[in-house]
């Protein structure tokens, strides 16, 4: 390349004045129908977050208040942390077997193979 020649390329991000909504791929569709525990078909999912295991169970179709009270009682029985968000309950640790027993006592059902 010779001196005094300009290159036409751009490195960086394009900044616009408008805001864009970013959709998270993990969010589930929350339905408005409320089901009794015997009509639920729950499943388990295991994720790693910051090197630690998190157990997800769902999808619950109950009111948010009922879900929060259920999470609270399950956390006390299991002795772990957790929360309810987007129709899924998250618990810290690998607790699939213990959670299944406790939720079966509450009257919930699980999908085949879970």
N, C-alpha and C positions, 0 to 999 in steps of 0.2 A: 504494500500500500504506500502510496505517496503521501507526503505531508499536505496539510491544508484541505483534505477531503473529509467531508462529514458523512457519517454513517446514519442511515435512516432505520433505526430500530428503537423500541421503547421497552424498558423493563420497569414493571411496577403494576399497580392496581388502578383501575378506573374508578374514580370517585364521582358519584352523582349526588344531586341534591335530594333525591327521593329516597325513602326508606323502603326496604324490601323485607318481607316476612319470610323467615326461614322455618321450614317445616321439619320437625324431628321425625326420623323414621321409626322410633320406638313407640310413639304415641299410638294408642289403640282407639278405636271408635267406641265411645261410651253411648250405650243405648239408653233410651228413656224408660224402657220396660223394667219393672222390678219383679224379680222372681223369688219364689220361696227357696230355701236351701236345698230341698230334694230335687229341684229342677235344674240346678247348676251342674255343669260338666267342667270341672276345673282341670288345669294342667300345671305342671311344674316346669320351670326353666332356671338354669343355673348360669350366672354371669360372673366375670371377674371384674372388679373395680378397684383400681389402685393396688393390684396384687392380692386382693382379698376376695373371698367367695361371697356372693349374694344369691339367696334363693328367692325366686319370684314365683308366686302362685296366683292364678286368676283364670279367667276373667270373671269378676264378680258383678252381678247385676242387682245391687242393693243400694239403698240410699247412702249418702256419704257419712251421715251420723252413725248408722248401723255398722258401716265398714270400719269407722274409726274406733268404735267400742269393741268390735271383734279383734282388731289389731291390738288394741290395748290389753285385752285379756290374754291373747296368744303370746304377746311379748312377756307378760308376767309369768305365764306358765313355762315358757321356754328359757327365760332369763337372757334375752338378747334384745338388740335394738331392731327397729323396723319402722315402716311407714306405709300409708296407702296413697297411691296416686295412679291416675289413668286406668282405673278398674283393675289394677294389679296391686298385690301386697308384696312388699319387699322385706326380707328378713336377713340380718347379718349372720353369715355362716352357712354351712351346709346342713340344713335341717329338714330335708325332704321326708325322711321316715317319721320323725317326731311330728311334723306338721300334718302329715296324712292321717295319723291316728287322732290328733286333736280335732281336725276338721270333719272326720267321719263321725266323731262323737257329737258334733254340732249339727249333723244331718246333711252335710254336703256330699256330693258324688264327684267322681273323677272320670276322666276319659279312659278308654281302654288302653292299657299299657302304661299308665302313669301312677 
